Amino acid sequence: MRLILLAVFMLATGLLQAAPDGGQLYARHCAVCHGDKGTGGVGIPLALPSFLESVDDAFLRKTIRHGRPGRVMPAFTALSDTQLNAVVGFIRSWSEKPAPVFSHETVKGNPVHGRELYASYCAMCHGAEGEGGKGTGVTFSRRRDLPIIAPALNNPGFLAAASDEMIRHTLQYGREGTPMRSFLVQGLSEQDINDLVSYVRSFSVEADSAKQAPAKDAPVLVGESPYTLEETVENVRQSIISQNFQLIRTDYLEHGLVEEGKEDKRQVVLHFCNFKFLYEALAIDPRVGMFLPCKVTVAEVGGKVQVMTINPLYLSHLFNNNELDDACKRMAAVYRAIIEDATL
């Protein structure tokens, strides 16, 4: 009884912390991309039996901790080791089989021969230089090259998480339910597979040399206008049209947030879109729907008229999707052109 009372006292005072709930942590951090039950979405299906049977817990822990730079999967650096282990335990609960155990010894092979084999057997899905398939996760309504997007093998996050033995196991047996077939069944020898592993591991040198500090772009693009508010709004309208975008509507920024008629008339937002560009961007990453269609705000602040909009390059870093970077660069260039045209 004394032990029970002591435990209750320690919990109440914070001296003893309850074990983290892996299910709750998964729901908070992972489900939005991988699905409530791990069936996939923007992220890969974690509950797939052939996936869980071919990755060890160390791979899952390192993947969560380091993410996949530039490939949508973020790094969860704020999770404690205890929380991270709880998430891994919850993911592992989807499989009735125990987690595989792989050694972390280096597989010895011929990377030169492995490169030749890679070009013939792997490049079609994983990219000529290991850059991975295009798109995100599992296809639902969006067209994809494959049902499950092939991972980027040259990604520093993948290379840090995957042991040579785990890569070899995946090549040997494939993953049922995905386009990844057994290379033994395809006729390769075990030495061929070792050569492939050595070549994939050689991407580590390139990944390390390609590391660079992320660019620090301003979250908002701002330009000051020498014209009146009304003149600037008209200038923005004309500039939007000249950039081959369709003006959807012009409204007060506070519309719908305050009682109708009481909006601040000094804050005007213009909504516009190029539907071809919108479709292309959504096909790359559906999360761009958070800031598309496009918006530019014209506001009078302290007697000065400013034209401002969110900076897609800033959001690009948050989305962690290299494929989306080009679209964000294009959109940032359009925004800058509109602001410059409207304020010259």
C-alpha positions, 0 to 999 in steps of 0.5 A, a space after each residue: 500500500 505504501 508503494 502505491 501511495 508513493 507512486 501516486 505522490 510521485 506522479 502528482 508531483 512530477 517526480 515519476 512520469 508515466 510512460 508515453 503513449 505511442 498511439 497518441 504520439 503517432 496520432 499527433 505526429 504521424 497519422 496525417 501522412 501515414 494514415 490512422 492505421 498506417 495504410 499510407 497517404 502522403 507517406 508510405 504505408 507503414 503497416 504493410 507486412 512486407 515493410 515491417 518484416 524487412 526493417 528493424 527497430 533501429 531503422 525506424 528510430 533513425 528514420 523518425 529522428 533524422 527524417 528524409 531531407 528534401 523528401 517530405 518526411 521531416 526530422 522529429 528532433 524534439 521527441 525524446 528517446 523514450 517517446 521515439 521508442 514508444 512510437 516505434 513500439 506502436 508501429 511494430 504492433 501492426 505486425 504479429 511477427 517480431 522485429 528482424 535483427 540485422 547486423 551493422 557490418 559492412 557488406 563487401 562488394 564491388 561498387 563498380 559492378 554494382 553501378 552497372 547492375 543498378 542501371 539495369 535493375 534499379 534506376 527505372 524506379 529509384 532514379 539514375 543517381 538514386 534520387 528516388 521516384 517523383 511525387 509523395 507517398 501512395 497514390 489516391 486521386 493523384 496520378 503517380 508513376 507507381 502505386 508507392 513512390 520509390 525512396 531516394 537511395 542517395 538521401 542522407 536520412 535513408 543512408 544513416 538509417 539503413 544498415 547494409 544488411 537491411 538493404 541486402 535483405 530487401 534486395 534479396 526478398 523484395 517487398 510484397 505489395 510494392 513494385 520491389 521484387 526479389 532480386 534472387 527471383 530475378 536471377 541475380 546472385 548473392 554476390 551481385 546483390 552485395 555489389 549493389 549494396 556497395 554501390 548504394 552505400 557509395 551514395 553516402 560520400 555524395 550525400 555528405 558532400 552535398 550537405 549545405 545550410 538551408 537558405 534563410 528566406 524571409 517569410 513574407 515578400 513586401 514592397 512599398 508603393 508610392 501610389 494611393 491604396 486604390 491606385 496600388 490595388 488597380 496596379 496589382 490587378 493589371 500586373 496579375 493579368 499580365 503574368 497570365 493569372 486569372 483574377 478571382 476576386 478582390 476583397 477586404 482582408 477581414 471579410 468573414 472575420 468581422 461583422 460585414 461592413 466593419 472590415 478595415 477598408 485599408 486592407 485589401 486582398 486580391 485572390 488569383 490563380 493560374 489553374 494549370 500551375 495549380 494543377 501541376 503544383 498539387 500533383 507534386 505535393 497536395 500540401 500546397 493547397 494550404 497557400 494556393 490559390 495565390 493571394 496578394 495583400 495591399 494595406 495602408 500602414 502608418 500612412 504608407 501603402 505596402 504590397 505583401 504576400 507570403 514567400 513560397 520559398 520560405 514555405 518550400 523549406 518547411 514542406 521538405 520536398 525538393 521536387 516542390 522547390 522549383 514550383 515555389 521558385 516559379 511562384 516566388 518570381 511571379 509574386 516579386 514581378 507583381 509587387 515590382 510592377 505594382 509599385 514602380 
